[in-house]
Amino acid sequence: MRERRRAHRVPYKGVLTIDEVYNQEVSIKEQREVNIEVTDISKGGLGFNAIESLPLSYYFNAKIDLGNGRMFYSVLKIIRKDETSEGYNYGCEFTGLADILSLYIDEFESELSD
């Protein structure tokens, strides 16, 4: 099968907390925060697992810390959702990621290859 991704994914382990999920018209703010386990990252976005169900085509804000002072904030859009026996597996894309921030991801990938 031919790879259709625009950017190479690299393993990235981290935990993020989502306290608000929103789209153009609606903001979903629940009483509890949603913890997600990040599995991989690329210049295009990241993959994560969560127990809670989140809606497709919604956005959330994230703080991404790749170490060595490479930390940035980004808006992510949920574009894929697969149900698993342990919850859900998601794919999301960065919205408007600046070029300098994508360089952070390149550096992170290079460090993993060394």
Chimera marker file (.cmm) of the C-alpha trace (Angstrom):
<marker_set name="trace">
<marker id="1" x="0.000" y="0.000" z="0.000" r="1" g="1" b="0" radius="0.5"/>
<marker id="2" x="1.308" y="3.438" z="-0.912" r="1" g="1" b="0" radius="0.5"/>
<marker id="3" x="1.896" y="5.887" z="1.935" r="1" g="1" b="0" radius="0.5"/>
<marker id="4" x="-0.379" y="8.916" z="1.545" r="1" g="1" b="0" radius="0.5"/>
<marker id="5" x="0.972" y="10.995" z="4.391" r="1" g="1" b="0" radius="0.5"/>
<marker id="6" x="2.638" y="14.301" z="3.611" r="1" g="1" b="0" radius="0.5"/>
<marker id="7" x="5.011" y="14.093" z="6.576" r="1" g="1" b="0" radius="0.5"/>
<marker id="8" x="6.879" y="11.224" z="8.220" r="1" g="1" b="0" radius="0.5"/>
<marker id="9" x="5.593" y="10.242" z="11.681" r="1" g="1" b="0" radius="0.5"/>
<marker id="10" x="7.976" y="9.632" z="14.571" r="1" g="1" b="0" radius="0.5"/>
<marker id="11" x="7.212" y="8.113" z="17.963" r="1" g="1" b="0" radius="0.5"/>
<marker id="12" x="6.435" y="10.694" z="20.607" r="1" g="1" b="0" radius="0.5"/>
<marker id="13" x="5.256" y="9.799" z="24.079" r="1" g="1" b="0" radius="0.5"/>
<marker id="14" x="3.468" y="12.405" z="26.078" r="1" g="1" b="0" radius="0.5"/>
<marker id="15" x="0.284" y="13.181" z="27.928" r="1" g="1" b="0" radius="0.5"/>
<marker id="16" x="-1.831" y="16.221" z="27.105" r="1" g="1" b="0" radius="0.5"/>
<marker id="17" x="-4.932" y="17.493" z="28.822" r="1" g="1" b="0" radius="0.5"/>
<marker id="18" x="-7.847" y="18.846" z="26.833" r="1" g="1" b="0" radius="0.5"/>
<marker id="19" x="-10.252" y="21.060" z="28.721" r="1" g="1" b="0" radius="0.5"/>
<marker id="20" x="-12.177" y="22.429" z="25.748" r="1" g="1" b="0" radius="0.5"/>
<marker id="21" x="-13.103" y="21.078" z="22.308" r="1" g="1" b="0" radius="0.5"/>
<marker id="22" x="-14.642" y="23.505" z="19.853" r="1" g="1" b="0" radius="0.5"/>
<marker id="23" x="-15.643" y="24.255" z="16.257" r="1" g="1" b="0" radius="0.5"/>
<marker id="24" x="-16.866" y="27.417" z="14.560" r="1" g="1" b="0" radius="0.5"/>
<marker id="25" x="-20.272" y="27.404" z="16.276" r="1" g="1" b="0" radius="0.5"/>
<marker id="26" x="-20.028" y="25.324" z="19.454" r="1" g="1" b="0" radius="0.5"/>
<marker id="27" x="-17.674" y="24.926" z="22.376" r="1" g="1" b="0" radius="0.5"/>
<marker id="28" x="-17.835" y="21.686" z="24.355" r="1" g="1" b="0" radius="0.5"/>
<marker id="29" x="-16.582" y="22.307" z="27.872" r="1" g="1" b="0" radius="0.5"/>
<marker id="30" x="-17.189" y="19.396" z="30.161" r="1" g="1" b="0" radius="0.5"/>
<marker id="31" x="-16.858" y="19.221" z="33.926" r="1" g="1" b="0" radius="0.5"/>
<marker id="32" x="-13.758" y="17.084" z="33.624" r="1" g="1" b="0" radius="0.5"/>
<marker id="33" x="-10.579" y="17.291" z="31.629" r="1" g="1" b="0" radius="0.5"/>
<marker id="34" x="-9.753" y="14.697" z="28.970" r="1" g="1" b="0" radius="0.5"/>
<marker id="35" x="-6.316" y="13.110" z="29.287" r="1" g="1" b="0" radius="0.5"/>
<marker id="36" x="-4.812" y="11.898" z="26.044" r="1" g="1" b="0" radius="0.5"/>
<marker id="37" x="-1.767" y="9.721" z="25.416" r="1" g="1" b="0" radius="0.5"/>
<marker id="38" x="0.176" y="10.990" z="22.430" r="1" g="1" b="0" radius="0.5"/>
<marker id="39" x="1.667" y="8.179" z="20.311" r="1" g="1" b="0" radius="0.5"/>
<marker id="40" x="3.359" y="9.930" z="17.394" r="1" g="1" b="0" radius="0.5"/>
<marker id="41" x="4.029" y="13.330" z="15.852" r="1" g="1" b="0" radius="0.5"/>
<marker id="42" x="4.847" y="14.719" z="12.416" r="1" g="1" b="0" radius="0.5"/>
<marker id="43" x="4.943" y="18.137" z="10.794" r="1" g="1" b="0" radius="0.5"/>
<marker id="44" x="1.355" y="17.476" z="9.769" r="1" g="1" b="0" radius="0.5"/>
<marker id="45" x="-0.096" y="16.573" z="13.151" r="1" g="1" b="0" radius="0.5"/>
<marker id="46" x="-0.132" y="13.960" z="15.867" r="1" g="1" b="0" radius="0.5"/>
<marker id="47" x="-1.802" y="10.709" z="16.836" r="1" g="1" b="0" radius="0.5"/>
<marker id="48" x="-3.201" y="9.970" z="20.269" r="1" g="1" b="0" radius="0.5"/>
<marker id="49" x="-5.290" y="7.568" z="22.326" r="1" g="1" b="0" radius="0.5"/>
<marker id="50" x="-8.085" y="8.523" z="24.713" r="1" g="1" b="0" radius="0.5"/>
<marker id="51" x="-10.776" y="6.745" z="26.667" r="1" g="1" b="0" radius="0.5"/>
<marker id="52" x="-13.336" y="9.468" z="25.970" r="1" g="1" b="0" radius="0.5"/>
<marker id="53" x="-15.131" y="9.955" z="22.661" r="1" g="1" b="0" radius="0.5"/>
<marker id="54" x="-14.319" y="13.269" z="20.971" r="1" g="1" b="0" radius="0.5"/>
<marker id="55" x="-16.127" y="14.603" z="17.901" r="1" g="1" b="0" radius="0.5"/>
<marker id="56" x="-14.549" y="14.687" z="14.437" r="1" g="1" b="0" radius="0.5"/>
<marker id="57" x="-13.802" y="18.055" z="12.809" r="1" g="1" b="0" radius="0.5"/>
<marker id="58" x="-13.498" y="19.774" z="16.199" r="1" g="1" b="0" radius="0.5"/>
<marker id="59" x="-10.423" y="21.629" z="17.453" r="1" g="1" b="0" radius="0.5"/>
<marker id="60" x="-8.447" y="21.826" z="20.678" r="1" g="1" b="0" radius="0.5"/>
<marker id="61" x="-5.435" y="23.775" z="21.936" r="1" g="1" b="0" radius="0.5"/>
<marker id="62" x="-2.276" y="21.901" z="22.868" r="1" g="1" b="0" radius="0.5"/>
<marker id="63" x="1.085" y="22.616" z="24.421" r="1" g="1" b="0" radius="0.5"/>
<marker id="64" x="3.705" y="20.426" z="22.733" r="1" g="1" b="0" radius="0.5"/>
<marker id="65" x="7.050" y="19.956" z="24.504" r="1" g="1" b="0" radius="0.5"/>
<marker id="66" x="9.756" y="18.199" z="22.466" r="1" g="1" b="0" radius="0.5"/>
<marker id="67" x="12.510" y="18.828" z="25.025" r="1" g="1" b="0" radius="0.5"/>
<marker id="68" x="15.679" y="20.946" z="24.727" r="1" g="1" b="0" radius="0.5"/>
<marker id="69" x="13.648" y="24.153" z="24.930" r="1" g="1" b="0" radius="0.5"/>
<marker id="70" x="11.454" y="23.214" z="21.962" r="1" g="1" b="0" radius="0.5"/>
<marker id="71" x="7.995" y="23.916" z="23.286" r="1" g="1" b="0" radius="0.5"/>
<marker id="72" x="5.128" y="25.449" z="21.355" r="1" g="1" b="0" radius="0.5"/>
<marker id="73" x="1.378" y="25.925" z="21.449" r="1" g="1" b="0" radius="0.5"/>
<marker id="74" x="-0.793" y="24.848" z="18.561" r="1" g="1" b="0" radius="0.5"/>
<marker id="75" x="-4.388" y="24.323" z="17.526" r="1" g="1" b="0" radius="0.5"/>
<marker id="76" x="-5.165" y="20.768" z="16.405" r="1" g="1" b="0" radius="0.5"/>
<marker id="77" x="-8.137" y="19.536" z="14.381" r="1" g="1" b="0" radius="0.5"/>
<marker id="78" x="-9.445" y="15.994" z="14.948" r="1" g="1" b="0" radius="0.5"/>
<marker id="79" x="-9.610" y="14.323" z="11.520" r="1" g="1" b="0" radius="0.5"/>
<marker id="80" x="-9.662" y="10.585" z="12.294" r="1" g="1" b="0" radius="0.5"/>
<marker id="81" x="-11.282" y="8.464" z="15.003" r="1" g="1" b="0" radius="0.5"/>
<marker id="82" x="-11.108" y="4.678" z="15.356" r="1" g="1" b="0" radius="0.5"/>
<marker id="83" x="-12.726" y="2.765" z="18.198" r="1" g="1" b="0" radius="0.5"/>
<marker id="84" x="-10.506" y="0.236" z="19.979" r="1" g="1" b="0" radius="0.5"/>
<marker id="85" x="-11.031" y="-2.199" z="22.839" r="1" g="1" b="0" radius="0.5"/>
<marker id="86" x="-9.415" y="0.341" z="25.199" r="1" g="1" b="0" radius="0.5"/>
<marker id="87" x="-11.102" y="3.524" z="23.956" r="1" g="1" b="0" radius="0.5"/>
<marker id="88" x="-10.362" y="5.517" z="20.816" r="1" g="1" b="0" radius="0.5"/>
<marker id="89" x="-7.398" y="6.163" z="18.540" r="1" g="1" b="0" radius="0.5"/>
<marker id="90" x="-7.338" y="9.634" z="16.966" r="1" g="1" b="0" radius="0.5"/>
<marker id="91" x="-5.461" y="11.470" z="14.277" r="1" g="1" b="0" radius="0.5"/>
<marker id="92" x="-5.338" y="15.226" z="14.217" r="1" g="1" b="0" radius="0.5"/>
<marker id="93" x="-3.645" y="17.873" z="12.122" r="1" g="1" b="0" radius="0.5"/>
<marker id="94" x="-1.870" y="21.052" z="13.113" r="1" g="1" b="0" radius="0.5"/>
<marker id="95" x="-3.745" y="24.176" z="12.077" r="1" g="1" b="0" radius="0.5"/>
<marker id="96" x="-1.453" y="26.953" z="10.873" r="1" g="1" b="0" radius="0.5"/>
<marker id="97" x="1.842" y="25.547" z="12.210" r="1" g="1" b="0" radius="0.5"/>
<marker id="98" x="4.586" y="28.129" z="11.673" r="1" g="1" b="0" radius="0.5"/>
<marker id="99" x="7.683" y="27.099" z="9.719" r="1" g="1" b="0" radius="0.5"/>
<marker id="100" x="9.962" y="27.584" z="12.732" r="1" g="1" b="0" radius="0.5"/>
<marker id="101" x="7.823" y="25.168" z="14.736" r="1" g="1" b="0" radius="0.5"/>
<marker id="102" x="8.014" y="22.515" z="12.037" r="1" g="1" b="0" radius="0.5"/>
<marker id="103" x="11.810" y="22.858" z="12.297" r="1" g="1" b="0" radius="0.5"/>
<marker id="104" x="11.490" y="21.821" z="15.957" r="1" g="1" b="0" radius="0.5"/>
<marker id="105" x="9.823" y="18.616" z="14.776" r="1" g="1" b="0" radius="0.5"/>
<marker id="106" x="12.602" y="18.043" z="12.200" r="1" g="1" b="0" radius="0.5"/>
<marker id="107" x="15.224" y="18.436" z="14.960" r="1" g="1" b="0" radius="0.5"/>
<marker id="108" x="13.289" y="16.064" z="17.224" r="1" g="1" b="0" radius="0.5"/>
<marker id="109" x="13.111" y="13.442" z="14.457" r="1" g="1" b="0" radius="0.5"/>
<marker id="110" x="16.835" y="13.838" z="13.766" r="1" g="1" b="0" radius="0.5"/>
<marker id="111" x="17.648" y="13.247" z="17.450" r="1" g="1" b="0" radius="0.5"/>
<marker id="112" x="15.616" y="10.032" z="17.424" r="1" g="1" b="0" radius="0.5"/>
<marker id="113" x="17.542" y="8.786" z="14.377" r="1" g="1" b="0" radius="0.5"/>
<marker id="114" x="20.954" y="9.294" z="16.041" r="1" g="1" b="0" radius="0.5"/>
<link id1="1" id2="2" r="1" g="1" b="0" radius="0.2"/>
<link id1="2" id2="3" r="1" g="1" b="0" radius="0.2"/>
<link id1="3" id2="4" r="1" g="1" b="0" radius="0.2"/>
<link id1="4" id2="5" r="1" g="1" b="0" radius="0.2"/>
<link id1="5" id2="6" r="1" g="1" b="0" radius="0.2"/>
<link id1="6" id2="7" r="1" g="1" b="0" radius="0.2"/>
<link id1="7" id2="8" r="1" g="1" b="0" radius="0.2"/>
<link id1="8" id2="9" r="1" g="1" b="0" radius="0.2"/>
<link id1="9" id2="10" r="1" g="1" b="0" radius="0.2"/>
<link id1="10" id2="11" r="1" g="1" b="0" radius="0.2"/>
<link id1="11" id2="12" r="1" g="1" b="0" radius="0.2"/>
<link id1="12" id2="13" r="1" g="1" b="0" radius="0.2"/>
<link id1="13" id2="14" r="1" g="1" b="0" radius="0.2"/>
<link id1="14" id2="15" r="1" g="1" b="0" radius="0.2"/>
<link id1="15" id2="16" r="1" g="1" b="0" radius="0.2"/>
<link id1="16" id2="17" r="1" g="1" b="0" radius="0.2"/>
<link id1="17" id2="18" r="1" g="1" b="0" radius="0.2"/>
<link id1="18" id2="19" r="1" g="1" b="0" radius="0.2"/>
<link id1="19" id2="20" r="1" g="1" b="0" radius="0.2"/>
<link id1="20" id2="21" r="1" g="1" b="0" radius="0.2"/>
<link id1="21" id2="22" r="1" g="1" b="0" radius="0.2"/>
<link id1="22" id2="23" r="1" g="1" b="0" radius="0.2"/>
<link id1="23" id2="24" r="1" g="1" b="0" radius="0.2"/>
<link id1="24" id2="25" r="1" g="1" b="0" radius="0.2"/>
<link id1="25" id2="26" r="1" g="1" b="0" radius="0.2"/>
<link id1="26" id2="27" r="1" g="1" b="0" radius="0.2"/>
<link id1="27" id2="28" r="1" g="1" b="0" radius="0.2"/>
<link id1="28" id2="29" r="1" g="1" b="0" radius="0.2"/>
<link id1="29" id2="30" r="1" g="1" b="0" radius="0.2"/>
<link id1="30" id2="31" r="1" g="1" b="0" radius="0.2"/>
<link id1="31" id2="32" r="1" g="1" b="0" radius="0.2"/>
<link id1="32" id2="33" r="1" g="1" b="0" radius="0.2"/>
<link id1="33" id2="34" r="1" g="1" b="0" radius="0.2"/>
<link id1="34" id2="35" r="1" g="1" b="0" radius="0.2"/>
<link id1="35" id2="36" r="1" g="1" b="0" radius="0.2"/>
<link id1="36" id2="37" r="1" g="1" b="0" radius="0.2"/>
<link id1="37" id2="38" r="1" g="1" b="0" radius="0.2"/>
<link id1="38" id2="39" r="1" g="1" b="0" radius="0.2"/>
<link id1="39" id2="40" r="1" g="1" b="0" radius="0.2"/>
<link id1="40" id2="41" r="1" g="1" b="0" radius="0.2"/>
<link id1="41" id2="42" r="1" g="1" b="0" radius="0.2"/>
<link id1="42" id2="43" r="1" g="1" b="0" radius="0.2"/>
<link id1="43" id2="44" r="1" g="1" b="0" radius="0.2"/>
<link id1="44" id2="45" r="1" g="1" b="0" radius="0.2"/>
<link id1="45" id2="46" r="1" g="1" b="0" radius="0.2"/>
<link id1="46" id2="47" r="1" g="1" b="0" radius="0.2"/>
<link id1="47" id2="48" r="1" g="1" b="0" radius="0.2"/>
<link id1="48" id2="49" r="1" g="1" b="0" radius="0.2"/>
<link id1="49" id2="50" r="1" g="1" b="0" radius="0.2"/>
<link id1="50" id2="51" r="1" g="1" b="0" radius="0.2"/>
<link id1="51" id2="52" r="1" g="1" b="0" radius="0.2"/>
<link id1="52" id2="53" r="1" g="1" b="0" radius="0.2"/>
<link id1="53" id2="54" r="1" g="1" b="0" radius="0.2"/>
<link id1="54" id2="55" r="1" g="1" b="0" radius="0.2"/>
<link id1="55" id2="56" r="1" g="1" b="0" radius="0.2"/>
<link id1="56" id2="57" r="1" g="1" b="0" radius="0.2"/>
<link id1="57" id2="58" r="1" g="1" b="0" radius="0.2"/>
<link id1="58" id2="59" r="1" g="1" b="0" radius="0.2"/>
<link id1="59" id2="60" r="1" g="1" b="0" radius="0.2"/>
<link id1="60" id2="61" r="1" g="1" b="0" radius="0.2"/>
<link id1="61" id2="62" r="1" g="1" b="0" radius="0.2"/>
<link id1="62" id2="63" r="1" g="1" b="0" radius="0.2"/>
<link id1="63" id2="64" r="1" g="1" b="0" radius="0.2"/>
<link id1="64" id2="65" r="1" g="1" b="0" radius="0.2"/>
<link id1="65" id2="66" r="1" g="1" b="0" radius="0.2"/>
<link id1="66" id2="67" r="1" g="1" b="0" radius="0.2"/>
<link id1="67" id2="68" r="1" g="1" b="0" radius="0.2"/>
<link id1="68" id2="69" r="1" g="1" b="0" radius="0.2"/>
<link id1="69" id2="70" r="1" g="1" b="0" radius="0.2"/>
<link id1="70" id2="71" r="1" g="1" b="0" radius="0.2"/>
<link id1="71" id2="72" r="1" g="1" b="0" radius="0.2"/>
<link id1="72" id2="73" r="1" g="1" b="0" radius="0.2"/>
<link id1="73" id2="74" r="1" g="1" b="0" radius="0.2"/>
<link id1="74" id2="75" r="1" g="1" b="0" radius="0.2"/>
<link id1="75" id2="76" r="1" g="1" b="0" radius="0.2"/>
<link id1="76" id2="77" r="1" g="1" b="0" radius="0.2"/>
<link id1="77" id2="78" r="1" g="1" b="0" radius="0.2"/>
<link id1="78" id2="79" r="1" g="1" b="0" radius="0.2"/>
<link id1="79" id2="80" r="1" g="1" b="0" radius="0.2"/>
<link id1="80" id2="81" r="1" g="1" b="0" radius="0.2"/>
<link id1="81" id2="82" r="1" g="1" b="0" radius="0.2"/>
<link id1="82" id2="83" r="1" g="1" b="0" radius="0.2"/>
<link id1="83" id2="84" r="1" g="1" b="0" radius="0.2"/>
<link id1="84" id2="85" r="1" g="1" b="0" radius="0.2"/>
<link id1="85" id2="86" r="1" g="1" b="0" radius="0.2"/>
<link id1="86" id2="87" r="1" g="1" b="0" radius="0.2"/>
<link id1="87" id2="88" r="1" g="1" b="0" radius="0.2"/>
<link id1="88" id2="89" r="1" g="1" b="0" radius="0.2"/>
<link id1="89" id2="90" r="1" g="1" b="0" radius="0.2"/>
<link id1="90" id2="91" r="1" g="1" b="0" radius="0.2"/>
<link id1="91" id2="92" r="1" g="1" b="0" radius="0.2"/>
<link id1="92" id2="93" r="1" g="1" b="0" radius="0.2"/>
<link id1="93" id2="94" r="1" g="1" b="0" radius="0.2"/>
<link id1="94" id2="95" r="1" g="1" b="0" radius="0.2"/>
<link id1="95" id2="96" r="1" g="1" b="0" radius="0.2"/>
<link id1="96" id2="97" r="1" g="1" b="0" radius="0.2"/>
<link id1="97" id2="98" r="1" g="1" b="0" radius="0.2"/>
<link id1="98" id2="99" r="1" g="1" b="0" radius="0.2"/>
<link id1="99" id2="100" r="1" g="1" b="0" radius="0.2"/>
<link id1="100" id2="101" r="1" g="1" b="0" radius="0.2"/>
<link id1="101" id2="102" r="1" g="1" b="0" radius="0.2"/>
<link id1="102" id2="103" r="1" g="1" b="0" radius="0.2"/>
<link id1="103" id2="104" r="1" g="1" b="0" radius="0.2"/>
<link id1="104" id2="105" r="1" g="1" b="0" radius="0.2"/>
<link id1="105" id2="106" r="1" g="1" b="0" radius="0.2"/>
<link id1="106" id2="107" r="1" g="1" b="0" radius="0.2"/>
<link id1="107" id2="108" r="1" g="1" b="0" radius="0.2"/>
<link id1="108" id2="109" r="1" g="1" b="0" radius="0.2"/>
<link id1="109" id2="110" r="1" g="1" b="0" radius="0.2"/>
<link id1="110" id2="111" r="1" g="1" b="0" radius="0.2"/>
<link id1="111" id2="112" r="1" g="1" b="0" radius="0.2"/>
<link id1="112" id2="113" r="1" g="1" b="0" radius="0.2"/>
<link id1="113" id2="114" r="1" g="1" b="0" radius="0.2"/>
</marker_set>
